[in-house]
């Protein structure tokens, strides 16, 4: 999900961190502004426009709109989204997914008369979108990594993902919890090409499991910001046995005090890596979240894409696996 160019999203939405994708950047708890985090304010695919040679990015630090060639933008996006050590086919899949997503955003922004196609993410923009920034990050491996990323971009430049002839909202995330999630579970509106599919290779990721422990006092202070009223002993604040989950494991409802919250709300509140978690309580330490995966879980899993590439799948096969019923080209 900012990780680079993440669009600032509105309140209404099918809605879209990154998250952080593979690099540990980008998508954090479903920040409204990135494919790795959340969709746009509209879930209706914009009408395909004539090819555009650049992306216009709002630099939030300066307030200026920066025009970047599509190629330079994609190299920077790839640098911010994936490890350059990933398999070339996984890198190609990421390029096509990112290009599709940002074309989708650009078309919507320009149809609405916006000066910028989307806004940046200060943690990666503009640093990772410049040769100097990449050189500072990679040091002696700059030439090797830059050439590998540029080659991936050039190999698939201009290719997009479509469903029924329309450019899709090609969101992605760092790693799923053995299967991806449907858009409807996460953002409240279903899309035919963002359905749950298997992604079992993700469990091999070093950072697949993570744990967050919150003290009783910190937990109480945090949930009260959501207008939750707590009463009685801390052990009774959360109906742990009554937590409900989607088929893919996302926590969809949990009673906390006098309110029912979603896993996404708790993910944001406690900076969890995903909304797929198990919750336990121990009076000596507080509430512990055992989390699986990283990101919102919808669309392409970046770690999973690399696993499929290492198994011999091409970038088109990877994209067709994660985005249901689409055409790539």
C-alpha positions as CSV (number, residue, x, y, z in Angstrom):
1,X,0.0,0.0,0.0
2,X,2.9,5.8,1.1
3,X,5.3,3.8,-0.6
4,X,5.5,5.6,-3.7
5,X,2.8,7.0,-5.5
6,X,-0.2,6.3,-3.6
7,X,-3.3,8.1,-4.4
8,X,-5.0,9.9,-1.6
9,X,-8.3,8.2,-1.4
10,X,-11.6,9.5,-0.5
11,X,-13.9,8.3,2.1
12,X,-16.3,6.3,-0.1
13,X,-14.7,3.3,-1.7
14,X,-14.3,-0.1,-2.6
15,X,-11.7,1.5,-1.1
16,X,-7.4,0.5,-1.2
17,X,-0.6,-0.4,1.3
18,X,1.8,-1.8,0.4
19,X,2.0,-3.8,3.1
20,X,4.4,-3.1,2.4
21,X,5.3,-4.9,-0.5
22,X,8.3,-6.9,-0.6
23,X,10.7,-4.1,0.2
24,X,9.1,-3.3,3.5
25,X,7.9,0.0,2.3
26,X,4.9,0.7,0.9
27,X,1.8,-0.8,2.1
28,X,1.1,-0.4,5.7
29,X,-2.3,-0.8,7.3
30,X,-4.5,-0.1,4.3
31,X,-3.5,3.5,3.9
32,X,-5.8,5.1,1.3
33,X,-3.4,5.6,-1.5
34,X,-1.7,2.6,-3.0
35,X,-2.5,-0.6,-4.9
36,X,-0.9,-2.4,-2.1
37,X,-3.2,-0.7,0.2
38,X,-6.5,0.5,-1.1
39,X,-8.6,1.3,-4.2
40,X,-9.9,4.5,-5.4
41,X,-13.1,6.3,-4.6
42,X,-14.8,4.7,-7.5
43,X,-14.9,1.0,-8.4
44,X,-16.3,1.5,-11.9
45,X,-13.5,1.1,-14.4
46,X,-12.8,4.4,-16.2
47,X,-13.2,4.5,-19.9
48,X,-9.9,3.6,-21.7
49,X,-8.3,6.8,-22.9
50,X,-5.7,7.4,-25.6
51,X,-2.1,6.4,-24.6
52,X,-0.4,8.9,-22.4
53,X,3.4,9.2,-22.3
54,X,3.7,10.4,-18.7
55,X,2.3,10.3,-15.2
56,X,1.7,13.5,-13.2
57,X,2.6,13.0,-9.6
58,X,1.8,15.5,-6.8
59,X,4.9,15.9,-4.6
60,X,3.2,16.5,-1.3
61,X,6.4,17.9,0.2
62,X,6.6,20.8,-2.3
63,X,3.1,21.0,-3.5
64,X,4.4,20.7,-7.1
65,X,3.1,18.3,-9.8
66,X,6.0,16.3,-11.2
67,X,5.7,14.9,-14.7
68,X,7.5,11.6,-15.1
69,X,7.9,9.4,-18.2
70,X,6.0,6.2,-17.9
71,X,9.2,4.2,-18.1
72,X,11.0,6.1,-15.4
73,X,8.0,6.0,-13.2
74,X,7.7,2.2,-13.6
75,X,11.4,1.6,-12.8
76,X,11.0,3.7,-9.7
77,X,7.8,1.9,-8.7
78,X,9.4,-1.5,-9.2
79,X,12.4,-0.3,-7.1
80,X,10.0,0.7,-4.3
81,X,7.7,-2.4,-4.6
82,X,9.8,-5.4,-5.0
83,X,13.2,-6.8,-4.1
84,X,15.5,-6.6,-7.1
85,X,16.5,-10.1,-6.2
86,X,13.1,-11.5,-7.1
87,X,12.7,-13.7,-10.2
88,X,12.5,-11.7,-13.5
89,X,9.0,-13.1,-14.2
90,X,7.7,-11.9,-10.9
91,X,9.2,-8.5,-11.6
92,X,7.5,-8.4,-15.0
93,X,4.2,-9.3,-13.3
94,X,4.7,-6.5,-10.8
95,X,5.4,-4.0,-13.7
96,X,2.2,-4.9,-15.5
97,X,0.1,-4.8,-12.3
98,X,1.5,-1.5,-11.3
99,X,1.2,0.0,-14.8
100,X,-2.4,-1.2,-15.0
101,X,-3.3,0.2,-11.6
102,X,-1.8,3.6,-12.2
103,X,-3.3,3.8,-15.7
104,X,-6.6,3.2,-14.0
105,X,-6.0,6.0,-11.5
106,X,-4.7,8.3,-14.2
107,X,-7.8,7.8,-16.4
108,X,-10.1,8.5,-13.5
109,X,-8.1,11.6,-12.4
110,X,-8.0,13.1,-15.9
111,X,-11.6,12.4,-16.5
112,X,-12.3,14.4,-13.4
113,X,-10.1,17.3,-14.5
114,X,-7.5,16.8,-11.8
115,X,-4.1,18.5,-12.1
116,X,-2.2,15.4,-10.8
117,X,-2.9,11.8,-11.6
118,X,-2.2,10.8,-8.0
119,X,-0.1,11.9,-5.0
120,X,3.2,10.6,-3.8
121,X,4.3,8.7,-0.8
122,X,7.1,10.7,0.9
123,X,8.9,7.6,2.2
124,X,9.9,6.6,-1.4
125,X,9.1,9.6,-3.6
126,X,11.1,11.1,-5.2
127,X,14.2,9.3,-3.8
128,X,13.5,5.8,-5.3
129,X,12.4,7.4,-8.5
130,X,15.8,8.9,-9.2
131,X,19.0,7.2,-10.2
132,X,20.8,8.9,-7.3
133,X,18.2,7.6,-4.8
134,X,18.5,4.1,-6.1
135,X,22.3,4.3,-6.1
136,X,22.2,5.4,-2.4
137,X,20.0,2.5,-1.5
138,X,21.8,-0.3,-3.4
139,X,25.4,0.9,-3.3
140,X,27.8,-1.4,-5.1
141,X,24.9,-3.4,-6.5
142,X,23.2,-0.4,-8.2
143,X,24.3,-1.3,-11.8
144,X,23.2,-4.9,-11.4
145,X,19.8,-4.1,-9.8
146,X,19.0,-1.1,-12.0
147,X,19.7,-3.1,-15.2
148,X,17.5,-6.0,-13.9
149,X,14.6,-3.7,-13.1
150,X,14.9,-1.7,-16.3
151,X,15.0,-5.0,-18.3
152,X,11.8,-6.1,-16.6
153,X,10.1,-2.8,-17.4
154,X,11.3,-2.8,-21.0
155,X,10.2,-6.5,-21.6
156,X,6.5,-5.7,-20.8
157,X,6.3,-2.0,-21.3
158,X,2.8,-0.9,-22.3
159,X,1.0,-4.1,-21.3
160,X,-2.1,-3.9,-19.2
161,X,-4.6,-6.2,-17.5
162,X,-8.2,-6.0,-18.7
163,X,-11.5,-7.5,-17.8
164,X,-14.2,-7.5,-20.4
165,X,-12.1,-5.0,-22.3
166,X,-11.7,-2.5,-19.4
167,X,-8.5,-1.7,-17.5
168,X,-8.8,-3.2,-14.0
169,X,-8.0,-1.9,-10.6
170,X,-4.9,-4.2,-10.2
171,X,-4.3,-3.9,-6.5
172,X,-1.6,-6.1,-4.9
173,X,0.0,-6.8,-1.5
174,X,3.1,-8.2,0.0
175,X,2.0,-11.7,1.0
176,X,-1.3,-13.4,1.6
177,X,-2.3,-15.8,4.4
178,X,-2.3,-18.9,2.1
179,X,-5.0,-17.5,-0.1
180,X,-5.9,-14.0,-1.3
181,X,-9.0,-12.2,-0.2
182,X,-12.0,-11.0,-2.2
183,X,-12.5,-7.3,-2.7
184,X,-15.9,-7.5,-1.2
185,X,-14.6,-8.7,2.2
186,X,-12.0,-5.9,2.5
187,X,-13.8,-3.0,0.8
188,X,-17.4,-3.9,0.9
189,X,-18.0,-4.2,-2.9
190,X,-17.1,-7.2,-4.9
191,X,-15.3,-7.2,-8.3
192,X,-15.3,-10.2,-10.5
193,X,-11.5,-10.2,-11.1
194,X,-10.6,-9.7,-7.4
195,X,-11.6,-13.1,-6.1
196,X,-9.9,-15.3,-3.5
197,X,-7.3,-17.7,-5.0
198,X,-4.7,-20.0,-3.4
199,X,-1.2,-18.6,-2.6
200,X,0.3,-21.2,-0.4
201,X,3.9,-20.4,-1.1
202,X,3.6,-17.2,1.0
203,X,4.0,-19.2,4.2
204,X,7.6,-19.7,3.4
205,X,8.3,-16.0,3.8
206,X,10.6,-15.2,6.7
207,X,8.2,-12.5,7.8
208,X,5.0,-14.5,7.2
209,X,4.3,-14.6,11.0
210,X,4.4,-11.5,13.2
211,X,3.3,-10.8,16.7
212,X,2.0,-7.6,18.3
213,X,1.4,-7.4,22.1
214,X,-0.6,-4.6,23.5
215,X,-0.8,-3.8,27.3
216,X,-4.2,-3.5,28.9
217,X,-3.8,0.2,29.4
218,X,-2.7,0.8,25.8
219,X,-5.5,-1.4,24.5
220,X,-8.1,0.5,26.5
221,X,-6.7,3.9,25.3
222,X,-6.6,2.8,21.7
223,X,-10.1,1.4,21.4
224,X,-11.6,4.3,23.1
225,X,-10.6,6.4,20.1
226,X,-13.2,4.4,18.2
227,X,-15.9,5.4,20.8
228,X,-15.8,2.0,22.4
229,X,-17.0,1.8,26.0
230,X,-15.3,-0.9,28.1
231,X,-16.5,-2.3,31.4
232,X,-15.6,-5.0,33.8
233,X,-12.3,-6.9,33.8
234,X,-10.0,-6.7,30.9
235,X,-10.4,-10.4,30.2
236,X,-14.0,-9.7,29.2
237,X,-13.4,-6.7,27.0
238,X,-13.1,-8.7,23.8
239,X,-15.3,-11.6,22.8
240,X,-12.4,-13.7,21.5
241,X,-14.4,-16.9,21.1
242,X,-17.0,-15.0,19.0
243,X,-14.5,-13.6,16.4
244,X,-15.8,-14.2,12.8
245,X,-13.6,-14.7,9.8
246,X,-13.9,-14.9,6.0
247,X,-13.1,-18.1,4.2
248,X,-9.6,-16.7,3.6
249,X,-9.0,-16.0,7.3
250,X,-9.6,-12.2,7.4
251,X,-11.2,-11.1,10.7
252,X,-14.6,-9.6,9.7
253,X,-16.1,-8.9,13.1
254,X,-15.0,-8.9,16.7
255,X,-17.0,-7.5,19.7
256,X,-14.9,-5.1,21.7
257,X,-16.7,-3.5,24.6
258,X,-20.1,-2.2,23.4
259,X,-19.1,-2.2,19.7
260,X,-18.5,-4.6,16.9
261,X,-15.2,-3.8,15.0
262,X,-13.6,-5.2,11.9
263,X,-10.2,-6.7,11.6
264,X,-9.2,-3.8,9.3
265,X,-10.1,-1.4,12.1
266,X,-7.9,-3.3,14.6
267,X,-5.2,-3.7,12.0
268,X,-5.0,0.1,11.6
269,X,-5.4,0.8,15.4
270,X,-2.5,-1.5,16.4
271,X,-0.4,-1.4,13.3
272,X,-0.8,-5.0,12.4
273,X,0.7,-6.4,9.2
274,X,-2.7,-7.8,8.1
275,X,-6.2,-8.4,9.3
276,X,-5.6,-12.2,9.4
277,X,-4.8,-12.8,13.1
278,X,-5.5,-14.8,16.2
279,X,-6.1,-12.9,19.4
280,X,-5.3,-14.1,22.9
281,X,-5.4,-12.4,26.4
282,X,-3.0,-12.9,29.3
283,X,-3.5,-10.7,32.4
284,X,0.2,-10.4,32.9
285,X,1.0,-9.1,29.4
286,X,-2.2,-7.9,27.8
287,X,-3.6,-8.7,24.3
288,X,-1.5,-10.5,21.8
289,X,-2.2,-10.6,18.0
290,X,-0.6,-13.5,16.1
291,X,-0.7,-12.2,12.5
292,X,-0.3,-14.0,9.2
293,X,0.7,-12.4,5.9
294,X,1.3,-8.7,5.1
295,X,-1.1,-6.3,3.4
296,X,-4.8,-6.2,2.6
297,X,-4.6,-9.5,0.8
298,X,-6.5,-8.6,-2.3
299,X,-5.2,-9.1,-5.8
300,X,-1.6,-10.3,-6.5
301,X,0.6,-11.5,-3.7
302,X,4.1,-10.2,-4.5
303,X,5.8,-13.0,-2.5
304,X,3.4,-15.5,-4.0
305,X,4.2,-14.2,-7.5
306,X,7.9,-14.8,-6.9
307,X,7.1,-18.4,-5.7
308,X,5.2,-19.1,-8.9
309,X,7.9,-17.6,-11.0
310,X,10.5,-19.9,-9.4
311,X,8.2,-22.8,-10.2
312,X,8.4,-21.9,-13.9
313,X,5.3,-19.7,-14.3
314,X,5.5,-16.8,-16.7
315,X,4.4,-13.3,-15.8
316,X,1.2,-13.7,-17.7
317,X,0.4,-17.0,-16.0
318,X,1.1,-15.3,-12.6
319,X,-1.3,-12.4,-13.4
320,X,-4.0,-14.7,-14.8
321,X,-3.8,-16.7,-11.5
322,X,-4.2,-13.7,-9.2
323,X,-6.7,-11.7,-11.3
324,X,-9.7,-13.9,-12.2
325,X,-10.9,-14.0,-15.8
326,X,-8.6,-11.3,-17.2
327,X,-6.7,-10.7,-20.4
328,X,-3.1,-9.5,-20.3
329,X,-1.4,-7.7,-23.2
